[in-house]
Amino acid sequence: MGMISVKKKELIEKIAKASKAAKSVSESVLNAFLKIVSQTLKKGDKIQLIGFGAFESKEPSSKCWT
């Protein structure tokens, strides 16, 4: 299973289409969600969305790759 990159603009369009909401509303909701996730992670807390997954911040490994 690979990772797919999606630009924010594309995600807003997908949310608008799936929810049948205006793009401006979808953008506001996405921005609010990202702000909440960012603020929560900066405090060192974890966010778990039951049935979906979790967001958490981790310290980078001290290993150096050469």
LUMLUMDREN-2810 file (N, C-alpha, C; in Angstrom, 1 decimal):
<atoms>
<atom><aa>M</aa><ch>A</ch><at>N</at><xx>0.9</xx><yy>-1.2</yy><zz>0.0</zz></atom>
<atom><aa>M</aa><ch>A</ch><at>CA</at><xx>0.0</xx><yy>0.0</yy><zz>0.0</zz></atom>
<atom><aa>M</aa><ch>A</ch><at>C</at><xx>0.9</xx><yy>1.2</yy><zz>0.0</zz></atom>
<atom><aa>G</aa><ch>A</ch><at>N</at><xx>0.8</xx><yy>2.1</yy><zz>-1.0</zz></atom>
<atom><aa>G</aa><ch>A</ch><at>CA</at><xx>1.6</xx><yy>3.2</yy><zz>-1.1</zz></atom>
<atom><aa>G</aa><ch>A</ch><at>C</at><xx>0.9</xx><yy>4.5</yy><zz>-0.6</zz></atom>
<atom><aa>M</aa><ch>A</ch><at>N</at><xx>1.7</xx><yy>5.6</yy><zz>-0.6</zz></atom>
<atom><aa>M</aa><ch>A</ch><at>CA</at><xx>1.1</xx><yy>6.8</yy><zz>-0.2</zz></atom>
<atom><aa>M</aa><ch>A</ch><at>C</at><xx>0.8</xx><yy>7.7</yy><zz>-1.4</zz></atom>
<atom><aa>I</aa><ch>A</ch><at>N</at><xx>-0.3</xx><yy>8.3</yy><zz>-1.4</zz></atom>
<atom><aa>I</aa><ch>A</ch><at>CA</at><xx>-0.8</xx><yy>9.2</yy><zz>-2.5</zz></atom>
<atom><aa>I</aa><ch>A</ch><at>C</at><xx>-0.7</xx><yy>10.6</yy><zz>-2.0</zz></atom>
<atom><aa>S</aa><ch>A</ch><at>N</at><xx>-0.1</xx><yy>11.5</yy><zz>-2.7</zz></atom>
<atom><aa>S</aa><ch>A</ch><at>CA</at><xx>0.0</xx><yy>12.9</yy><zz>-2.4</zz></atom>
<atom><aa>S</aa><ch>A</ch><at>C</at><xx>-1.2</xx><yy>13.6</yy><zz>-3.0</zz></atom>
<atom><aa>V</aa><ch>A</ch><at>N</at><xx>-1.9</xx><yy>14.5</yy><zz>-2.2</zz></atom>
<atom><aa>V</aa><ch>A</ch><at>CA</at><xx>-3.0</xx><yy>15.3</yy><zz>-2.7</zz></atom>
<atom><aa>V</aa><ch>A</ch><at>C</at><xx>-2.8</xx><yy>16.7</yy><zz>-2.3</zz></atom>
<atom><aa>K</aa><ch>A</ch><at>N</at><xx>-2.8</xx><yy>17.6</yy><zz>-3.2</zz></atom>
<atom><aa>K</aa><ch>A</ch><at>CA</at><xx>-2.7</xx><yy>19.0</yy><zz>-2.9</zz></atom>
<atom><aa>K</aa><ch>A</ch><at>C</at><xx>-3.9</xx><yy>19.5</yy><zz>-2.1</zz></atom>
<atom><aa>K</aa><ch>A</ch><at>N</at><xx>-3.7</xx><yy>20.5</yy><zz>-1.3</zz></atom>
<atom><aa>K</aa><ch>A</ch><at>CA</at><xx>-4.8</xx><yy>21.0</yy><zz>-0.5</zz></atom>
<atom><aa>K</aa><ch>A</ch><at>C</at><xx>-6.0</xx><yy>21.4</yy><zz>-1.3</zz></atom>
<atom><aa>K</aa><ch>A</ch><at>N</at><xx>-5.7</xx><yy>22.1</yy><zz>-2.5</zz></atom>
<atom><aa>K</aa><ch>A</ch><at>CA</at><xx>-6.8</xx><yy>22.5</yy><zz>-3.4</zz></atom>
<atom><aa>K</aa><ch>A</ch><at>C</at><xx>-7.6</xx><yy>21.3</yy><zz>-3.9</zz></atom>
<atom><aa>E</aa><ch>A</ch><at>N</at><xx>-6.9</xx><yy>20.3</yy><zz>-4.2</zz></atom>
<atom><aa>E</aa><ch>A</ch><at>CA</at><xx>-7.6</xx><yy>19.1</yy><zz>-4.7</zz></atom>
<atom><aa>E</aa><ch>A</ch><at>C</at><xx>-8.5</xx><yy>18.4</yy><zz>-3.6</zz></atom>
<atom><aa>L</aa><ch>A</ch><at>N</at><xx>-7.9</xx><yy>18.4</yy><zz>-2.4</zz></atom>
<atom><aa>L</aa><ch>A</ch><at>CA</at><xx>-8.7</xx><yy>17.9</yy><zz>-1.2</zz></atom>
<atom><aa>L</aa><ch>A</ch><at>C</at><xx>-9.9</xx><yy>18.7</yy><zz>-1.0</zz></atom>
<atom><aa>I</aa><ch>A</ch><at>N</at><xx>-9.8</xx><yy>20.0</yy><zz>-1.0</zz></atom>
<atom><aa>I</aa><ch>A</ch><at>CA</at><xx>-11.0</xx><yy>20.9</yy><zz>-0.9</zz></atom>
<atom><aa>I</aa><ch>A</ch><at>C</at><xx>-12.0</xx><yy>20.6</yy><zz>-1.9</zz></atom>
<atom><aa>E</aa><ch>A</ch><at>N</at><xx>-11.6</xx><yy>20.4</yy><zz>-3.1</zz></atom>
<atom><aa>E</aa><ch>A</ch><at>CA</at><xx>-12.6</xx><yy>20.1</yy><zz>-4.2</zz></atom>
<atom><aa>E</aa><ch>A</ch><at>C</at><xx>-13.3</xx><yy>18.7</yy><zz>-3.9</zz></atom>
<atom><aa>K</aa><ch>A</ch><at>N</at><xx>-12.5</xx><yy>17.7</yy><zz>-3.5</zz></atom>
<atom><aa>K</aa><ch>A</ch><at>CA</at><xx>-13.1</xx><yy>16.4</yy><zz>-3.2</zz></atom>
<atom><aa>K</aa><ch>A</ch><at>C</at><xx>-14.1</xx><yy>16.5</yy><zz>-2.0</zz></atom>
<atom><aa>I</aa><ch>A</ch><at>N</at><xx>-13.7</xx><yy>17.3</yy><zz>-1.0</zz></atom>
<atom><aa>I</aa><ch>A</ch><at>CA</at><xx>-14.6</xx><yy>17.4</yy><zz>0.2</zz></atom>
<atom><aa>I</aa><ch>A</ch><at>C</at><xx>-15.9</xx><yy>18.1</yy><zz>-0.3</zz></atom>
<atom><aa>A</aa><ch>A</ch><at>N</at><xx>-15.8</xx><yy>19.2</yy><zz>-1.1</zz></atom>
<atom><aa>A</aa><ch>A</ch><at>CA</at><xx>-16.9</xx><yy>19.9</yy><zz>-1.6</zz></atom>
<atom><aa>A</aa><ch>A</ch><at>C</at><xx>-17.9</xx><yy>19.0</yy><zz>-2.4</zz></atom>
<atom><aa>K</aa><ch>A</ch><at>N</at><xx>-17.3</xx><yy>18.2</yy><zz>-3.3</zz></atom>
<atom><aa>K</aa><ch>A</ch><at>CA</at><xx>-18.1</xx><yy>17.3</yy><zz>-4.1</zz></atom>
<atom><aa>K</aa><ch>A</ch><at>C</at><xx>-18.7</xx><yy>16.2</yy><zz>-3.2</zz></atom>
<atom><aa>A</aa><ch>A</ch><at>N</at><xx>-18.0</xx><yy>15.6</yy><zz>-2.3</zz></atom>
<atom><aa>A</aa><ch>A</ch><at>CA</at><xx>-18.6</xx><yy>14.5</yy><zz>-1.5</zz></atom>
<atom><aa>A</aa><ch>A</ch><at>C</at><xx>-19.6</xx><yy>15.0</yy><zz>-0.5</zz></atom>
<atom><aa>S</aa><ch>A</ch><at>N</at><xx>-19.5</xx><yy>16.3</yy><zz>-0.1</zz></atom>
<atom><aa>S</aa><ch>A</ch><at>CA</at><xx>-20.4</xx><yy>16.8</yy><zz>0.9</zz></atom>
<atom><aa>S</aa><ch>A</ch><at>C</at><xx>-21.5</xx><yy>17.7</yy><zz>0.3</zz></atom>
<atom><aa>K</aa><ch>A</ch><at>N</at><xx>-21.4</xx><yy>17.9</yy><zz>-1.0</zz></atom>
<atom><aa>K</aa><ch>A</ch><at>CA</at><xx>-22.3</xx><yy>18.8</yy><zz>-1.7</zz></atom>
<atom><aa>K</aa><ch>A</ch><at>C</at><xx>-22.3</xx><yy>20.2</yy><zz>-1.1</zz></atom>
<atom><aa>A</aa><ch>A</ch><at>N</at><xx>-21.2</xx><yy>20.6</yy><zz>-0.6</zz></atom>
<atom><aa>A</aa><ch>A</ch><at>CA</at><xx>-21.0</xx><yy>21.9</yy><zz>0.0</zz></atom>
<atom><aa>A</aa><ch>A</ch><at>C</at><xx>-20.2</xx><yy>22.8</yy><zz>-0.9</zz></atom>
<atom><aa>A</aa><ch>A</ch><at>N</at><xx>-20.3</xx><yy>24.1</yy><zz>-0.7</zz></atom>
<atom><aa>A</aa><ch>A</ch><at>CA</at><xx>-19.5</xx><yy>25.1</yy><zz>-1.5</zz></atom>
<atom><aa>A</aa><ch>A</ch><at>C</at><xx>-18.1</xx><yy>24.9</yy><zz>-1.2</zz></atom>
<atom><aa>K</aa><ch>A</ch><at>N</at><xx>-17.2</xx><yy>25.1</yy><zz>-2.2</zz></atom>
<atom><aa>K</aa><ch>A</ch><at>CA</at><xx>-15.8</xx><yy>25.0</yy><zz>-2.0</zz></atom>
<atom><aa>K</aa><ch>A</ch><at>C</at><xx>-15.3</xx><yy>25.9</yy><zz>-0.8</zz></atom>
<atom><aa>S</aa><ch>A</ch><at>N</at><xx>-15.9</xx><yy>27.1</yy><zz>-0.7</zz></atom>
<atom><aa>S</aa><ch>A</ch><at>CA</at><xx>-15.5</xx><yy>28.0</yy><zz>0.4</zz></atom>
<atom><aa>S</aa><ch>A</ch><at>C</at><xx>-15.8</xx><yy>27.4</yy><zz>1.7</zz></atom>
<atom><aa>V</aa><ch>A</ch><at>N</at><xx>-16.9</xx><yy>26.8</yy><zz>1.8</zz></atom>
<atom><aa>V</aa><ch>A</ch><at>CA</at><xx>-17.3</xx><yy>26.1</yy><zz>3.1</zz></atom>
<atom><aa>V</aa><ch>A</ch><at>C</at><xx>-16.3</xx><yy>24.9</yy><zz>3.4</zz></atom>
<atom><aa>S</aa><ch>A</ch><at>N</at><xx>-16.1</xx><yy>24.2</yy><zz>2.4</zz></atom>
<atom><aa>S</aa><ch>A</ch><at>CA</at><xx>-15.2</xx><yy>23.0</yy><zz>2.5</zz></atom>
<atom><aa>S</aa><ch>A</ch><at>C</at><xx>-13.8</xx><yy>23.5</yy><zz>2.9</zz></atom>
<atom><aa>E</aa><ch>A</ch><at>N</at><xx>-13.3</xx><yy>24.6</yy><zz>2.3</zz></atom>
<atom><aa>E</aa><ch>A</ch><at>CA</at><xx>-12.0</xx><yy>25.1</yy><zz>2.7</zz></atom>
<atom><aa>E</aa><ch>A</ch><at>C</at><xx>-12.0</xx><yy>25.6</yy><zz>4.1</zz></atom>
<atom><aa>S</aa><ch>A</ch><at>N</at><xx>-13.0</xx><yy>26.3</yy><zz>4.6</zz></atom>
<atom><aa>S</aa><ch>A</ch><at>CA</at><xx>-13.1</xx><yy>26.7</yy><zz>6.0</zz></atom>
<atom><aa>S</aa><ch>A</ch><at>C</at><xx>-13.0</xx><yy>25.6</yy><zz>6.9</zz></atom>
<atom><aa>V</aa><ch>A</ch><at>N</at><xx>-13.8</xx><yy>24.5</yy><zz>6.6</zz></atom>
<atom><aa>V</aa><ch>A</ch><at>CA</at><xx>-13.8</xx><yy>23.3</yy><zz>7.5</zz></atom>
<atom><aa>V</aa><ch>A</ch><at>C</at><xx>-12.5</xx><yy>22.6</yy><zz>7.5</zz></atom>
<atom><aa>L</aa><ch>A</ch><at>N</at><xx>-11.8</xx><yy>22.5</yy><zz>6.4</zz></atom>
<atom><aa>L</aa><ch>A</ch><at>CA</at><xx>-10.5</xx><yy>21.8</yy><zz>6.3</zz></atom>
<atom><aa>L</aa><ch>A</ch><at>C</at><xx>-9.5</xx><yy>22.7</yy><zz>7.1</zz></atom>
<atom><aa>N</aa><ch>A</ch><at>N</at><xx>-9.5</xx><yy>24.0</yy><zz>6.9</zz></atom>
<atom><aa>N</aa><ch>A</ch><at>CA</at><xx>-8.6</xx><yy>24.9</yy><zz>7.6</zz></atom>
<atom><aa>N</aa><ch>A</ch><at>C</at><xx>-8.8</xx><yy>24.8</yy><zz>9.1</zz></atom>
<atom><aa>A</aa><ch>A</ch><at>N</at><xx>-10.0</xx><yy>24.7</yy><zz>9.5</zz></atom>
<atom><aa>A</aa><ch>A</ch><at>CA</at><xx>-10.3</xx><yy>24.6</yy><zz>11.0</zz></atom>
<atom><aa>A</aa><ch>A</ch><at>C</at><xx>-9.7</xx><yy>23.3</yy><zz>11.5</zz></atom>
<atom><aa>F</aa><ch>A</ch><at>N</at><xx>-10.0</xx><yy>22.2</yy><zz>10.8</zz></atom>
<atom><aa>F</aa><ch>A</ch><at>CA</at><xx>-9.5</xx><yy>20.9</yy><zz>11.1</zz></atom>
<atom><aa>F</aa><ch>A</ch><at>C</at><xx>-8.0</xx><yy>20.8</yy><zz>11.2</zz></atom>
<atom><aa>L</aa><ch>A</ch><at>N</at><xx>-7.3</xx><yy>21.4</yy><zz>10.2</zz></atom>
<atom><aa>L</aa><ch>A</ch><at>CA</at><xx>-5.8</xx><yy>21.4</yy><zz>10.2</zz></atom>
<atom><aa>L</aa><ch>A</ch><at>C</at><xx>-5.3</xx><yy>22.2</yy><zz>11.4</zz></atom>
<atom><aa>K</aa><ch>A</ch><at>N</at><xx>-5.9</xx><yy>23.3</yy><zz>11.7</zz></atom>
<atom><aa>K</aa><ch>A</ch><at>CA</at><xx>-5.5</xx><yy>24.2</yy><zz>12.8</zz></atom>
<atom><aa>K</aa><ch>A</ch><at>C</at><xx>-5.6</xx><yy>23.5</yy><zz>14.1</zz></atom>
<atom><aa>I</aa><ch>A</ch><at>N</at><xx>-6.7</xx><yy>22.8</yy><zz>14.3</zz></atom>
<atom><aa>I</aa><ch>A</ch><at>CA</at><xx>-6.9</xx><yy>22.0</yy><zz>15.5</zz></atom>
<atom><aa>I</aa><ch>A</ch><at>C</at><xx>-5.9</xx><yy>20.9</yy><zz>15.7</zz></atom>
<atom><aa>V</aa><ch>A</ch><at>N</at><xx>-5.7</xx><yy>20.2</yy><zz>14.6</zz></atom>
<atom><aa>V</aa><ch>A</ch><at>CA</at><xx>-4.7</xx><yy>19.1</yy><zz>14.6</zz></atom>
<atom><aa>V</aa><ch>A</ch><at>C</at><xx>-3.3</xx><yy>19.7</yy><zz>14.9</zz></atom>
<atom><aa>S</aa><ch>A</ch><at>N</at><xx>-2.9</xx><yy>20.7</yy><zz>14.3</zz></atom>
<atom><aa>S</aa><ch>A</ch><at>CA</at><xx>-1.6</xx><yy>21.3</yy><zz>14.5</zz></atom>
<atom><aa>S</aa><ch>A</ch><at>C</at><xx>-1.4</xx><yy>21.8</yy><zz>15.9</zz></atom>
<atom><aa>Q</aa><ch>A</ch><at>N</at><xx>-2.4</xx><yy>22.5</yy><zz>16.4</zz></atom>
<atom><aa>Q</aa><ch>A</ch><at>CA</at><xx>-2.3</xx><yy>23.1</yy><zz>17.8</zz></atom>
<atom><aa>Q</aa><ch>A</ch><at>C</at><xx>-2.3</xx><yy>21.9</yy><zz>18.8</zz></atom>
<atom><aa>T</aa><ch>A</ch><at>N</at><xx>-3.0</xx><yy>20.9</yy><zz>18.6</zz></atom>
<atom><aa>T</aa><ch>A</ch><at>CA</at><xx>-3.0</xx><yy>19.7</yy><zz>19.5</zz></atom>
<atom><aa>T</aa><ch>A</ch><at>C</at><xx>-1.7</xx><yy>19.0</yy><zz>19.5</zz></atom>
<atom><aa>L</aa><ch>A</ch><at>N</at><xx>-1.1</xx><yy>18.8</yy><zz>18.3</zz></atom>
<atom><aa>L</aa><ch>A</ch><at>CA</at><xx>0.2</xx><yy>18.2</yy><zz>18.2</zz></atom>
<atom><aa>L</aa><ch>A</ch><at>C</at><xx>1.3</xx><yy>19.0</yy><zz>18.8</zz></atom>
<atom><aa>K</aa><ch>A</ch><at>N</at><xx>1.2</xx><yy>20.3</yy><zz>18.6</zz></atom>
<atom><aa>K</aa><ch>A</ch><at>CA</at><xx>2.2</xx><yy>21.2</yy><zz>19.2</zz></atom>
<atom><aa>K</aa><ch>A</ch><at>C</at><xx>2.2</xx><yy>21.2</yy><zz>20.7</zz></atom>
<atom><aa>K</aa><ch>A</ch><at>N</at><xx>1.1</xx><yy>20.9</yy><zz>21.3</zz></atom>
<atom><aa>K</aa><ch>A</ch><at>CA</at><xx>1.0</xx><yy>20.7</yy><zz>22.8</zz></atom>
<atom><aa>K</aa><ch>A</ch><at>C</at><xx>1.5</xx><yy>19.4</yy><zz>23.2</zz></atom>
<atom><aa>G</aa><ch>A</ch><at>N</at><xx>1.8</xx><yy>18.5</yy><zz>22.3</zz></atom>
<atom><aa>G</aa><ch>A</ch><at>CA</at><xx>2.3</xx><yy>17.2</yy><zz>22.6</zz></atom>
<atom><aa>G</aa><ch>A</ch><at>C</at><xx>1.2</xx><yy>16.1</yy><zz>22.8</zz></atom>
<atom><aa>D</aa><ch>A</ch><at>N</at><xx>0.0</xx><yy>16.5</yy><zz>22.5</zz></atom>
<atom><aa>D</aa><ch>A</ch><at>CA</at><xx>-1.1</xx><yy>15.6</yy><zz>22.6</zz></atom>
<atom><aa>D</aa><ch>A</ch><at>C</at><xx>-1.3</xx><yy>14.8</yy><zz>21.4</zz></atom>
<atom><aa>K</aa><ch>A</ch><at>N</at><xx>-2.1</xx><yy>13.7</yy><zz>21.4</zz></atom>
<atom><aa>K</aa><ch>A</ch><at>CA</at><xx>-2.4</xx><yy>12.9</yy><zz>20.3</zz></atom>
<atom><aa>K</aa><ch>A</ch><at>C</at><xx>-3.8</xx><yy>13.0</yy><zz>20.0</zz></atom>
<atom><aa>I</aa><ch>A</ch><at>N</at><xx>-4.2</xx><yy>12.9</yy><zz>18.7</zz></atom>
<atom><aa>I</aa><ch>A</ch><at>CA</at><xx>-5.5</xx><yy>12.9</yy><zz>18.2</zz></atom>
<atom><aa>I</aa><ch>A</ch><at>C</at><xx>-5.9</xx><yy>11.5</yy><zz>17.7</zz></atom>
<atom><aa>Q</aa><ch>A</ch><at>N</at><xx>-6.9</xx><yy>10.9</yy><zz>18.2</zz></atom>
<atom><aa>Q</aa><ch>A</ch><at>CA</at><xx>-7.3</xx><yy>9.6</yy><zz>17.6</zz></atom>
<atom><aa>Q</aa><ch>A</ch><at>C</at><xx>-8.7</xx><yy>9.7</yy><zz>17.1</zz></atom>
<atom><aa>L</aa><ch>A</ch><at>N</at><xx>-8.9</xx><yy>9.4</yy><zz>15.8</zz></atom>
<atom><aa>L</aa><ch>A</ch><at>CA</at><xx>-10.2</xx><yy>9.3</yy><zz>15.2</zz></atom>
<atom><aa>L</aa><ch>A</ch><at>C</at><xx>-10.6</xx><yy>7.9</yy><zz>15.1</zz></atom>
<atom><aa>I</aa><ch>A</ch><at>N</at><xx>-11.5</xx><yy>7.4</yy><zz>16.0</zz></atom>
<atom><aa>I</aa><ch>A</ch><at>CA</at><xx>-11.9</xx><yy>6.0</yy><zz>16.1</zz></atom>
<atom><aa>I</aa><ch>A</ch><at>C</at><xx>-12.4</xx><yy>5.6</yy><zz>14.7</zz></atom>
<atom><aa>G</aa><ch>A</ch><at>N</at><xx>-11.9</xx><yy>4.5</yy><zz>14.2</zz></atom>
<atom><aa>G</aa><ch>A</ch><at>CA</at><xx>-12.3</xx><yy>3.9</yy><zz>13.0</zz></atom>
<atom><aa>G</aa><ch>A</ch><at>C</at><xx>-11.5</xx><yy>4.5</yy><zz>11.8</zz></atom>
<atom><aa>F</aa><ch>A</ch><at>N</at><xx>-10.6</xx><yy>5.4</yy><zz>12.1</zz></atom>
<atom><aa>F</aa><ch>A</ch><at>CA</at><xx>-9.8</xx><yy>6.0</yy><zz>11.0</zz></atom>
<atom><aa>F</aa><ch>A</ch><at>C</at><xx>-8.4</xx><yy>5.9</yy><zz>11.2</zz></atom>
<atom><aa>G</aa><ch>A</ch><at>N</at><xx>-7.9</xx><yy>6.5</yy><zz>12.3</zz></atom>
<atom><aa>G</aa><ch>A</ch><at>CA</at><xx>-6.5</xx><yy>6.5</yy><zz>12.6</zz></atom>
<atom><aa>G</aa><ch>A</ch><at>C</at><xx>-6.1</xx><yy>7.5</yy><zz>13.6</zz></atom>
<atom><aa>A</aa><ch>A</ch><at>N</at><xx>-4.8</xx><yy>7.8</yy><zz>13.8</zz></atom>
<atom><aa>A</aa><ch>A</ch><at>CA</at><xx>-4.4</xx><yy>8.7</yy><zz>14.8</zz></atom>
<atom><aa>A</aa><ch>A</ch><at>C</at><xx>-3.3</xx><yy>9.6</yy><zz>14.2</zz></atom>
<atom><aa>F</aa><ch>A</ch><at>N</at><xx>-3.2</xx><yy>10.8</yy><zz>14.8</zz></atom>
<atom><aa>F</aa><ch>A</ch><at>CA</at><xx>-2.2</xx><yy>11.8</yy><zz>14.5</zz></atom>
<atom><aa>F</aa><ch>A</ch><at>C</at><xx>-1.4</xx><yy>11.9</yy><zz>15.8</zz></atom>
<atom><aa>E</aa><ch>A</ch><at>N</at><xx>-0.1</xx><yy>11.9</yy><zz>15.7</zz></atom>
<atom><aa>E</aa><ch>A</ch><at>CA</at><xx>0.8</xx><yy>12.2</yy><zz>16.8</zz></atom>
<atom><aa>E</aa><ch>A</ch><at>C</at><xx>2.1</xx><yy>12.7</yy><zz>16.3</zz></atom>
<atom><aa>S</aa><ch>A</ch><at>N</at><xx>2.8</xx><yy>13.5</yy><zz>17.2</zz></atom>
<atom><aa>S</aa><ch>A</ch><at>CA</at><xx>4.0</xx><yy>14.0</yy><zz>16.8</zz></atom>
<atom><aa>S</aa><ch>A</ch><at>C</at><xx>5.1</xx><yy>13.2</yy><zz>17.5</zz></atom>
<atom><aa>K</aa><ch>A</ch><at>N</at><xx>6.2</xx><yy>12.9</yy><zz>16.7</zz></atom>
<atom><aa>K</aa><ch>A</ch><at>CA</at><xx>7.3</xx><yy>12.2</yy><zz>17.3</zz></atom>
<atom><aa>K</aa><ch>A</ch><at>C</at><xx>8.6</xx><yy>12.9</yy><zz>17.0</zz></atom>
<atom><aa>E</aa><ch>A</ch><at>N</at><xx>9.5</xx><yy>12.7</yy><zz>18.0</zz></atom>
<atom><aa>E</aa><ch>A</ch><at>CA</at><xx>10.9</xx><yy>13.3</yy><zz>17.8</zz></atom>
<atom><aa>E</aa><ch>A</ch><at>C</at><xx>11.6</xx><yy>12.6</yy><zz>16.7</zz></atom>
<atom><aa>P</aa><ch>A</ch><at>N</at><xx>12.3</xx><yy>13.4</yy><zz>15.9</zz></atom>
<atom><aa>P</aa><ch>A</ch><at>CA</at><xx>13.1</xx><yy>12.7</yy><zz>14.8</zz></atom>
<atom><aa>P</aa><ch>A</ch><at>C</at><xx>14.2</xx><yy>11.8</yy><zz>15.4</zz></atom>
<atom><aa>S</aa><ch>A</ch><at>N</at><xx>14.5</xx><yy>10.7</yy><zz>14.7</zz></atom>
<atom><aa>S</aa><ch>A</ch><at>CA</at><xx>15.5</xx><yy>9.8</yy><zz>15.1</zz></atom>
<atom><aa>S</aa><ch>A</ch><at>C</at><xx>16.8</xx><yy>10.5</yy><zz>15.1</zz></atom>
<atom><aa>S</aa><ch>A</ch><at>N</at><xx>17.7</xx><yy>10.1</yy><zz>16.1</zz></atom>
<atom><aa>S</aa><ch>A</ch><at>CA</at><xx>19.0</xx><yy>10.7</yy><zz>16.2</zz></atom>
<atom><aa>S</aa><ch>A</ch><at>C</at><xx>20.0</xx><yy>10.0</yy><zz>15.2</zz></atom>
<atom><aa>K</aa><ch>A</ch><at>N</at><xx>19.5</xx><yy>9.0</yy><zz>14.5</zz></atom>
<atom><aa>K</aa><ch>A</ch><at>CA</at><xx>20.4</xx><yy>8.3</yy><zz>13.6</zz></atom>
<atom><aa>K</aa><ch>A</ch><at>C</at><xx>20.7</xx><yy>9.2</yy><zz>12.4</zz></atom>
<atom><aa>C</aa><ch>A</ch><at>N</at><xx>21.9</xx><yy>9.1</yy><zz>11.9</zz></atom>
<atom><aa>C</aa><ch>A</ch><at>CA</at><xx>22.3</xx><yy>9.9</yy><zz>10.7</zz></atom>
<atom><aa>C</aa><ch>A</ch><at>C</at><xx>22.5</xx><yy>8.9</yy><zz>9.6</zz></atom>
<atom><aa>W</aa><ch>A</ch><at>N</at><xx>21.9</xx><yy>9.1</yy><zz>8.5</zz></atom>
<atom><aa>W</aa><ch>A</ch><at>CA</at><xx>22.1</xx><yy>8.3</yy><zz>7.3</zz></atom>
<atom><aa>W</aa><ch>A</ch><at>C</at><xx>23.2</xx><yy>8.9</yy><zz>6.4</zz></atom>
<atom><aa>T</aa><ch>A</ch><at>N</at><xx>24.1</xx><yy>8.1</yy><zz>6.0</zz></atom>
<atom><aa>T</aa><ch>A</ch><at>CA</at><xx>25.2</xx><yy>8.6</yy><zz>5.1</zz></atom>
<atom><aa>T</aa><ch>A</ch><at>C</at><xx>25.2</xx><yy>7.8</yy><zz>3.8</zz></atom>
</atoms>
